[in-house]
Amino acid sequence: MAVQLLREQGFYLSSSTRNRFYVKSYLPLNQTPSAMVLIIPGMAEHTGRYRDFACFLVENGYGVYTCDHPGQGRTAGSPQQAGLVTDSRSWQHMLENVRALYTNIRKNQPEIPVFVLGHSMGSVIARHFTALYPVYLQGLILSGSFIMNPFLLNAGLIFMRIKILFEGSKRKSKWFNKLFYRNFNRHFKDRPTLFEWISSDRAEVDAYVNDPYCGINYSNGFYMNLLKGIAETRKAEKLLTYRKSLPVMIMSGQDDPVGNFGKDAIKLHKEFYTQNFQNLFLKIFPGRHELLHEKNKKDVYLYLLDWLNRCQALKINKGIVL
């Protein structure tokens, strides 16, 4: 039976690194959730952008938690502070924030299974989190994930070290941020904004552009931490030796330039397969980078709901293969 009412709450948590971050929760008002979905947002966005999807999940009996990363959304504190990341361990802070949120969920709902959904940069954090911590997840959803060429990754690290040497980690280079976004945007003929790669839905792109916490300019320190985090994630995944029964859903848009138009999702699926993961799922949807904000988002919602329900019904983590 669908849940008609929800309890929406915003609050702050602190991680083991003493990093204070903002959390948003969505829970059914009149019943216990059948499972929790911990959503890890991508870069240049915030928790509020997942409200529609969270409400959909609550209407179908799930609970949702999501958080703002350092330098993003309410964790940043203001639009002026958004994108300013200087701590050399900010990637570890993001990981520990996710860990603190997961621990908070388990503390308050110890018997309820937890799924993790990571989008874009958040999907890399989700992969790193899953590889580092042997927590008991019911399933992992990777949306808009990507694989960075090792040569480009190393070149990027060298470039950012030089950039920080001359400009410092606090510097927000508008030209570099525009270059970053234009690299994705160049694949589309009509480009009234820098963010056509986000979605094919005009209203969604306009909402993103007009949101002061989206499409922000990041500091040199952020980009350095992002590249280091991607490299550390790759290393951690190669050492992953447990939880091979974990169900993993990898999804991408066929017109998503971030994920190389679905090719990176296929490569990632193959990498998990070669590591002997037993419950892998791959879905390429029509659409661009943000499938939860696409014209066909309701189809994506229903597909994910069906997958979540099947994972629970068949109790994959107890040895039954879907």
Secondary structure, 3 states (H helix, E strand, C coil): CCCCCEEEEEEEEECCCCCEEEEEEEEECCCCCCCEEEEECCCCCCHHHHHHHHHHHHHCCCEEEEECCCCCHHHHCCCCCCCCCCCCCHHHHHHHHHHHHHHHHHHHCCCCCEEEEEECHHHHHHHHHHHHCCCCCCEEEEECCCCCCHHHHHHHHHHHHHHHHHHCCCCECHHHHHHHHHHHHCCCCCCCCCCCCCCCCHHHHHHHHCCCCCCCCCEHHHHHHHHHHHHHHHHHHHCCCCCCCCCEEEEEECCCCCCCCCHHHHHHHHHHHHCCCCCEEEEEECCCCCHHHCCCHHHHHHHHHHHHHHHHHHCHHHCCCC
